[in-house]
Amino acid sequence: MKWKLTVRYLISVLSIVFIVIFLNTFILIGMLFYQQTYGIDEVTEDSGENFTRSFQKYLSLENGEPIVSEEGIEALQAFGGWMQILDENGQVQSSYLAPEDVSTHYSPIELVHKYKYMDDEFNTYFIGAFESYSYLIGVPDSKEERVLFMMDPETVFSYATKSLLAIVIVDLFIAMLVALLFSTVLTKPVSYIIDRISQLKKRNFIVQETKRPGIYKPVFSNLNDVSQTLQAHEEERLKLEKMRDEWISNVSHDLKTPLASIRGYAELLRDQDVSQMERLEYAEVIERQSIYMKDLLDDFNLTMRLRNQEMPLTLQETRLESFVREIVIDLLNDPQFGQYAISFVSDSPDLKWNIDRHLMKRAILNFVYNALIHNDRNIAVTIRINPDSLTIEDNGKGIRADDLEQIFERYYRGTNTNNIRGTGLGMAISRDIIEAHGGEVSLTSEVGMGTRVEIRMSKSE
């Protein structure tokens, strides 16, 4: 591609040079033709030849003798020349402003010689005719010079042709050399631009810096901006695809068990020998599995949105003491947990957090539910507000060390939770909610001593 661009650039430059040479030659020939046909008035208007030819208007015959009028003498003086009038034999009949040492008789060969060349006094001569007389005008130190050329037209034409051809070849060579040098500077960035576009087409969005962008610096800058934009879009696309694949995979896996249970009990309900009591029992199982499926889908959607930062938070400045106290009161008023020993302690009544109240309540309740459900009824749970954190502590069974490493993984269940129902997403959801707020959660536990969960918010007031 680079060489194609270079060759095209060279052809373009050489074409331009050839066209310029052709036009210049055509204009030169045209000017020479025009000069030969019409003359060049601005050049020849004040020349000695013109002055000599037009001097006849100042001449007249008086008693058969030629004389010059006063205007003619003034014009001759203004022109800086002198004049002699000759008869047919070359004898001087009269002189005007002529030097004293000039000749009084001229032979034909002398007239031709004087007309062609300057004399020793550097006079330039011009010859005119009036009636049967001739007149000679001499101009000392004239600015005009008469140059004599002897040439053979064929030789001149041949020489001019060869010279023109040499000029064209030299000009084209110089143009080609210059074009080659410039093309390496101009076509290299263009070739790089084409390569960058090809890379973008192949979904290669790596930002690259060019050492010598030259006049194409804005182009390369825009290409890098486009690369960054496409890279962001590509990452977003891959992220969405990963979310979709993960969602489909997990949902299909976790719905198999409840769906199989629902299908089995639905087949049992078709049996005519099933008693009314059994029908109610089977219907209850189907309803429970349906609720489990709904909870599973809701929890899974929530954790996926939290993990991928697709869950908008409605943040409110919340006084933590009153917020947690309401959660504890709701727990104690719940018949399922009213018999448990749940205590609330606040060491920082003025602590405020910017939180999404609905999501944070769910996170705290998940930790409390885990403490209550996975332990005996004689467990004691303490929820405490510290100056810079919130802790949930129990004196229950505790968690084994190898389970602690995976406690926040989705669908993970510890060794002491085999007979306890749930989606397996509670701890993962709580952790994701807290991290979505910019906070962090830590869990410490020891078998037989209980478990302690601590929540810290990096943005607190």
C-alpha positions as CSV (number, residue, x, y, z in Angstrom):
1,M,0.0,0.0,0.0
2,K,2.8,2.4,0.9
3,W,4.5,1.9,-2.5
4,K,1.2,2.3,-4.4
5,L,0.7,5.7,-2.7
6,T,4.3,6.7,-3.4
7,V,4.0,5.8,-7.1
8,R,0.7,7.6,-7.4
9,Y,2.2,10.7,-5.8
10,L,5.3,10.6,-8.1
11,I,3.0,10.3,-11.2
12,S,0.9,13.2,-10.0
13,V,4.0,15.5,-9.4
14,L,5.6,14.5,-12.8
15,S,2.3,15.1,-14.6
16,I,2.1,18.6,-13.0
17,V,5.7,19.4,-14.0
18,F,5.2,18.1,-17.6
19,I,2.0,20.2,-17.9
20,V,3.8,23.3,-16.6
21,I,6.7,22.8,-19.0
22,F,4.3,22.4,-21.9
23,L,2.3,25.5,-21.0
24,N,5.5,27.6,-20.5
25,T,6.8,26.5,-23.9
26,F,3.4,27.2,-25.6
27,I,3.3,30.7,-24.0
28,L,7.0,31.4,-25.1
29,I,6.3,30.4,-28.7
30,G,3.1,32.5,-28.6
31,M,4.9,35.5,-27.3
32,L,7.6,35.2,-30.0
33,F,5.0,34.8,-32.7
34,Y,3.1,37.9,-31.4
35,Q,6.3,39.9,-31.3
36,Q,7.2,39.0,-34.8
37,T,3.7,39.8,-36.1
38,Y,2.7,42.9,-34.1
39,G,6.0,44.0,-32.5
40,I,6.4,45.1,-29.0
41,D,5.2,48.7,-28.8
42,E,6.3,49.3,-25.2
43,V,9.9,48.2,-26.1
44,T,10.3,49.8,-29.6
45,E,8.3,53.0,-29.1
46,D,11.3,55.2,-28.0
47,S,13.9,53.2,-30.0
48,G,16.4,54.8,-32.4
49,E,14.8,53.0,-35.3
50,N,11.4,54.4,-34.5
51,F,12.8,57.9,-34.0
52,T,14.7,57.8,-37.4
53,R,11.6,56.6,-39.3
54,S,9.3,59.2,-37.8
55,F,11.9,62.0,-38.3
56,Q,10.6,62.6,-41.9
57,K,7.9,64.8,-40.6
58,Y,10.5,67.4,-39.6
59,L,12.1,67.4,-43.2
60,S,11.0,69.6,-46.1
61,L,12.4,70.8,-49.5
62,E,13.3,74.5,-50.0
63,N,14.5,75.4,-53.4
64,G,15.1,71.7,-54.0
65,E,17.3,71.4,-50.9
66,P,16.3,69.4,-47.9
67,I,16.1,71.3,-44.6
68,V,15.1,70.4,-41.0
69,S,12.5,72.4,-39.1
70,E,13.2,74.0,-35.8
71,E,11.0,71.4,-34.1
72,G,13.1,68.7,-35.7
73,I,16.3,70.2,-34.4
74,E,14.8,70.4,-30.9
75,A,13.6,66.8,-31.2
76,L,17.1,65.7,-32.3
77,Q,18.7,67.6,-29.5
78,A,16.3,66.0,-27.0
79,F,17.0,62.6,-28.3
80,G,20.7,63.2,-27.8
81,G,21.8,62.7,-31.5
82,W,23.1,64.5,-34.5
83,M,22.2,64.3,-38.2
84,Q,23.6,64.4,-41.7
85,I,21.6,64.6,-45.0
86,L,23.2,62.8,-48.0
87,D,22.5,63.0,-51.7
88,E,22.4,60.0,-54.0
89,N,26.2,59.9,-54.2
90,G,26.7,59.8,-50.5
91,Q,27.9,63.5,-50.4
92,V,26.8,65.3,-47.2
93,Q,24.4,68.2,-48.1
94,S,23.8,69.5,-44.7
95,S,24.5,68.7,-41.0
96,Y,22.7,69.4,-37.7
97,L,24.4,69.2,-34.3
98,A,27.1,67.0,-35.9
99,P,30.7,66.8,-34.5
100,E,33.3,68.7,-36.5
101,D,35.4,65.6,-37.3
102,V,32.7,63.6,-38.9
103,S,33.0,62.5,-42.5
104,T,31.5,64.6,-45.3
105,H,31.2,61.7,-47.8
106,Y,30.1,58.1,-47.3
107,S,30.5,55.2,-49.7
108,P,27.8,52.5,-49.7
109,I,30.1,50.1,-47.9
110,E,30.8,52.7,-45.3
111,L,27.1,53.3,-44.7
112,V,26.5,49.6,-44.3
113,H,29.4,49.3,-41.9
114,K,28.3,52.2,-39.8
115,Y,24.8,50.9,-39.7
116,K,25.9,47.5,-38.4
117,Y,28.6,48.5,-36.0
118,M,29.6,51.3,-33.6
119,D,32.5,53.5,-34.6
120,D,35.5,54.3,-32.5
121,E,33.6,57.3,-30.8
122,F,30.9,54.8,-29.7
123,N,28.2,56.3,-32.0
124,T,25.3,54.2,-33.0
125,Y,23.9,55.0,-36.4
126,F,20.4,54.9,-37.9
127,I,19.6,55.5,-41.6
128,G,16.4,56.9,-43.1
129,A,15.2,58.1,-46.5
130,F,13.5,61.3,-47.6
131,E,12.6,62.0,-51.3
132,S,15.8,61.3,-53.2
133,Y,17.9,61.9,-50.2
134,S,19.2,59.8,-47.3
135,Y,19.8,61.0,-43.8
136,L,22.1,59.6,-41.1
137,I,21.4,60.0,-37.4
138,G,24.2,59.3,-35.0
139,V,23.6,58.8,-31.2
140,P,26.7,59.0,-29.0
141,D,26.8,56.5,-26.1
142,S,23.4,55.2,-27.0
143,K,21.7,52.7,-24.6
144,E,20.8,50.7,-27.6
145,E,23.2,48.3,-29.2
146,R,22.9,46.6,-32.5
147,V,23.9,42.9,-32.5
148,L,24.5,41.0,-35.6
149,F,23.5,37.3,-35.8
150,M,24.4,34.8,-38.5
151,M,22.5,31.6,-38.1
152,D,21.2,28.6,-40.0
153,P,17.4,28.1,-39.3
154,E,17.7,24.3,-39.4
155,T,20.7,24.4,-37.0
156,V,18.9,26.8,-34.6
157,F,15.8,24.6,-34.7
158,S,17.8,21.5,-34.0
159,Y,19.7,23.1,-31.2
160,A,16.5,24.6,-29.6
161,T,14.8,21.2,-29.8
162,K,17.7,19.5,-28.1
163,S,18.0,22.2,-25.5
164,L,14.2,22.0,-24.7
165,L,14.4,18.2,-24.5
166,A,17.4,18.5,-22.1
167,I,15.5,21.0,-20.0
168,V,12.5,18.8,-19.8
169,I,14.5,15.7,-18.8
170,V,16.4,17.7,-16.1
171,D,13.2,19.2,-14.8
172,L,11.5,15.9,-14.7
173,F,14.4,14.3,-12.9
174,I,14.6,17.0,-10.3
175,A,10.8,16.9,-9.9
176,M,11.0,13.1,-9.5
177,L,13.8,13.3,-6.9
178,V,11.9,16.0,-4.9
179,A,8.7,14.1,-5.2
180,L,10.3,10.9,-4.0
181,L,11.7,12.7,-0.9
182,F,8.4,14.4,-0.1
183,S,6.4,11.3,-0.8
184,T,8.3,9.3,1.8
185,V,7.3,12.0,4.3
186,L,3.7,12.4,3.1
187,T,2.7,8.8,2.2
188,K,4.2,7.1,5.2
189,P,1.6,8.7,7.6
190,V,-1.2,8.1,5.1
191,S,-0.1,4.4,4.9
192,Y,-0.1,4.3,8.7
193,I,-3.6,5.8,8.8
194,I,-4.9,3.2,6.4
195,D,-3.3,0.5,8.5
196,R,-4.9,1.9,11.7
197,I,-8.3,1.9,10.0
198,S,-7.7,-1.7,9.0
199,Q,-6.9,-2.6,12.6
200,L,-10.1,-0.9,13.8
201,K,-12.0,-3.0,11.2
202,K,-10.4,-6.1,12.7
203,R,-11.5,-4.9,16.2
204,N,-8.0,-4.0,17.3
205,F,-8.7,-1.0,19.5
206,I,-5.3,-0.5,21.0
207,V,-4.3,3.2,21.2
208,Q,-1.0,3.8,19.4
209,E,1.3,6.9,19.5
210,T,2.9,8.1,16.2
211,K,6.5,9.5,16.5
212,R,6.2,11.9,13.5
213,P,2.6,12.6,12.7
214,G,3.4,15.9,11.0
215,I,0.4,17.6,9.4
216,Y,-1.7,14.5,10.2
217,K,-1.5,15.0,14.0
218,P,-5.2,15.8,14.4
219,V,-6.1,12.8,12.3
220,F,-4.1,10.4,14.5
221,S,-5.5,12.1,17.6
222,N,-9.0,11.5,16.3
223,L,-8.2,7.9,15.4
224,N,-7.0,7.3,19.0
225,D,-10.2,8.9,20.3
226,V,-12.2,6.6,18.1
227,S,-10.1,3.6,19.3
228,Q,-10.9,4.5,22.9
229,T,-14.6,4.9,22.2
230,L,-14.8,1.6,20.3
231,Q,-12.8,-0.1,23.0
232,A,-15.3,1.1,25.6
233,H,-18.2,-0.1,23.5
234,E,-16.4,-3.4,23.0
235,E,-15.9,-3.9,26.7
236,E,-19.5,-3.0,27.4
237,R,-20.6,-5.5,24.7
238,L,-18.5,-8.2,26.2
239,K,-19.7,-7.3,29.7
240,L,-23.3,-7.6,28.6
241,E,-22.7,-10.9,26.8
242,K,-20.9,-12.3,29.9
243,M,-23.8,-11.2,32.1
244,R,-26.3,-12.7,29.7
245,D,-24.4,-16.0,29.4
246,E,-23.8,-16.2,33.2
247,W,-27.5,-15.4,33.9
248,I,-28.7,-18.1,31.5
249,S,-26.3,-20.7,32.8
250,N,-27.0,-20.1,36.4
251,V,-30.7,-19.8,36.0
252,S,-31.0,-22.9,33.9
253,H,-28.9,-24.8,36.5
254,D,-30.7,-23.6,39.6
255,L,-34.2,-24.0,38.2
256,K,-33.8,-27.6,37.3
257,T,-34.3,-28.9,40.9
258,P,-37.5,-27.0,41.8
259,L,-38.9,-27.6,38.3
260,A,-38.3,-31.3,38.6
261,S,-40.1,-31.2,42.0
262,I,-43.1,-29.3,40.6
263,R,-43.4,-31.6,37.7
264,G,-43.2,-34.7,39.9
265,Y,-45.9,-33.5,42.3
266,A,-48.0,-32.3,39.4
267,E,-48.0,-35.9,38.0
268,L,-48.9,-37.2,41.4
269,L,-51.9,-34.9,41.5
270,R,-53.3,-36.6,38.4
271,D,-53.6,-39.9,40.2
272,Q,-57.2,-40.6,41.2
273,D,-56.2,-42.5,44.3
274,V,-54.5,-39.5,46.0
275,S,-56.4,-38.4,49.1
276,Q,-57.5,-34.9,49.8
277,M,-54.9,-34.5,52.5
278,E,-52.2,-35.6,50.1
279,R,-53.4,-33.3,47.4
280,L,-53.1,-30.3,49.8
281,E,-49.6,-31.5,50.8
282,Y,-48.6,-31.8,47.2
283,A,-50.1,-28.4,46.3
284,E,-48.2,-26.8,49.2
285,V,-44.9,-28.3,47.9
286,I,-45.6,-26.9,44.4
287,E,-46.4,-23.5,45.9
288,R,-43.3,-23.5,48.0
289,Q,-41.1,-24.5,45.1
290,S,-42.7,-21.7,42.9
291,I,-42.0,-19.1,45.6
292,Y,-38.4,-20.4,45.8
293,M,-38.0,-20.0,42.0
294,K,-39.4,-16.5,42.2
295,D,-37.0,-15.6,45.0
296,L,-34.1,-17.2,43.2
297,L,-34.8,-15.2,40.1
298,D,-35.2,-11.9,42.0
299,D,-32.0,-12.5,44.0
300,F,-30.0,-13.5,41.0
301,N,-31.2,-10.5,39.0
302,L,-30.3,-8.2,41.9
303,T,-26.8,-9.7,42.5
304,M,-26.0,-9.5,38.7
305,R,-27.0,-5.9,38.5
306,L,-25.0,-5.0,41.6
307,R,-21.9,-6.9,40.4
308,N,-22.0,-5.1,37.0
309,Q,-22.8,-1.7,38.5
310,E,-26.2,-1.6,36.7
311,M,-28.2,-1.0,39.9
312,P,-28.9,2.8,40.5
313,L,-28.7,3.8,44.1
314,T,-31.2,6.2,45.7
315,L,-28.8,7.7,48.3
316,Q,-30.1,9.5,51.3
317,E,-28.3,11.0,54.3
318,T,-29.5,8.7,57.1
319,R,-29.0,8.7,60.8
320,L,-27.8,5.2,61.4
321,E,-29.1,4.8,65.0
322,S,-32.8,5.4,64.2
323,F,-32.4,3.4,60.9
324,V,-31.0,0.3,62.6
325,R,-33.4,0.6,65.6
326,E,-36.4,0.3,63.2
327,I,-34.9,-2.9,61.7
328,V,-34.5,-4.5,65.1
329,I,-38.0,-3.5,66.1
330,D,-39.4,-5.1,62.9
331,L,-37.4,-8.3,63.7
332,L,-38.7,-8.5,67.2
333,N,-42.3,-8.0,66.0
334,D,-41.9,-10.8,63.4
335,P,-43.5,-14.0,64.9
336,Q,-40.7,-16.1,63.3
337,F,-37.9,-14.3,65.2
338,G,-39.8,-12.7,68.2
339,Q,-38.5,-15.4,70.6
340,Y,-34.8,-14.7,69.8
341,A,-32.5,-12.7,71.9
342,I,-31.7,-9.7,69.7
343,S,-30.1,-6.6,71.3
344,F,-29.2,-3.2,69.9
345,V,-26.4,-1.0,71.2
346,S,-25.4,2.5,69.9
347,D,-22.1,4.0,70.7
348,S,-22.4,6.7,68.1
349,P,-25.9,8.3,68.0
350,D,-24.9,11.0,65.6
351,L,-23.3,8.7,62.9
352,K,-24.8,9.3,59.4
353,W,-24.3,7.4,56.2
354,N,-25.4,8.2,52.7
355,I,-27.2,5.0,51.8
356,D,-30.0,3.5,49.7
357,R,-32.3,2.7,52.7
358,H,-34.1,-0.2,51.0
359,L,-31.0,-2.0,49.8
360,M,-29.0,-1.4,53.0
361,K,-31.9,-2.7,55.1
362,R,-31.9,-5.9,53.0
363,A,-28.1,-6.3,53.5
364,I,-28.3,-5.9,57.3
365,L,-31.3,-8.3,57.5
366,N,-29.5,-10.9,55.4
367,F,-26.6,-10.9,58.0
368,V,-29.1,-11.1,60.9
369,Y,-31.1,-13.8,59.2
370,N,-28.0,-15.9,58.7
371,A,-27.1,-15.5,62.4
372,L,-30.6,-16.6,63.5
373,I,-31.4,-19.3,61.0
374,H,-28.0,-21.1,61.1
375,N,-27.9,-21.4,64.9
376,D,-30.0,-22.7,67.8
377,R,-32.8,-20.7,69.3
378,N,-30.8,-19.9,72.4
379,I,-28.4,-17.7,70.3
380,A,-27.9,-14.1,71.2
381,V,-27.4,-11.5,68.5
382,T,-26.0,-8.0,69.1
383,I,-26.3,-5.2,66.6
384,R,-23.9,-2.4,67.5
385,I,-23.3,1.1,66.0
386,N,-19.6,2.1,66.5
387,P,-18.1,5.5,65.8
388,D,-17.0,4.3,62.3
389,S,-18.7,1.0,61.6
390,L,-21.7,-1.3,62.2
391,T,-21.2,-4.7,63.7
392,I,-23.5,-7.8,63.9
393,E,-22.2,-10.3,66.4
394,D,-23.6,-13.6,67.7
395,N,-22.5,-16.4,70.1
396,G,-23.5,-19.2,67.9
397,K,-21.8,-22.2,66.3
398,G,-19.3,-20.2,64.4
399,I,-17.9,-21.0,60.9
400,R,-15.1,-23.3,60.0
401,A,-11.9,-21.7,58.6
402,D,-12.2,-23.4,55.2
403,D,-15.8,-22.1,54.8
404,L,-14.8,-18.5,55.7
405,E,-12.8,-18.2,52.4
406,Q,-15.9,-18.9,50.3
407,I,-18.7,-17.4,52.5
408,F,-19.4,-14.5,50.2
409,E,-19.5,-16.7,47.0
410,R,-22.8,-17.1,45.3
411,Y,-24.7,-20.4,45.9
412,Y,-22.1,-21.4,48.5
413,R,-23.4,-23.2,51.6
414,G,-21.4,-24.1,54.7
415,T,-21.2,-27.5,56.2
416,N,-23.8,-26.6,58.8
417,T,-26.5,-25.5,56.4
418,N,-27.7,-28.7,54.8
419,N,-31.2,-28.7,56.2
420,I,-31.8,-24.9,55.8
421,R,-33.6,-23.6,52.8
422,G,-32.5,-20.5,50.8
423,T,-31.3,-19.3,47.5
424,G,-27.6,-19.3,48.5
425,L,-27.3,-15.7,47.4
426,G,-27.9,-13.8,50.6
427,M,-24.3,-13.2,51.7
428,A,-23.2,-12.4,48.1
429,I,-26.1,-9.9,47.7
430,S,-25.2,-8.2,51.1
431,R,-21.6,-7.9,50.1
432,D,-22.4,-6.5,46.7
433,I,-24.8,-3.9,48.2
434,I,-22.2,-2.6,50.6
435,E,-19.5,-2.5,47.9
436,A,-21.9,-0.6,45.6
437,H,-22.1,2.0,48.4
438,G,-18.3,2.3,48.3
439,G,-18.0,0.4,51.6
440,E,-16.5,-2.9,52.7
441,V,-17.6,-5.8,54.8
442,S,-15.5,-8.3,56.8
443,L,-16.5,-11.5,58.6
444,T,-14.6,-13.2,61.4
445,S,-15.6,-16.4,63.1
446,E,-14.4,-19.2,65.3
447,V,-16.1,-22.6,65.7
448,G,-17.9,-22.7,69.0
449,M,-17.3,-18.9,69.7
450,G,-19.7,-17.2,67.3
451,T,-19.4,-14.9,64.3
452,R,-18.8,-11.2,63.9
453,V,-19.7,-9.1,60.7
454,E,-18.4,-5.6,60.5
455,I,-19.6,-3.0,57.9
456,R,-17.5,0.1,57.2
457,M,-18.4,2.9,54.8
458,S,-15.6,4.9,53.2
459,K,-18.0,7.9,52.7
460,S,-19.3,8.8,56.0
461,E,-20.1,11.9,57.9
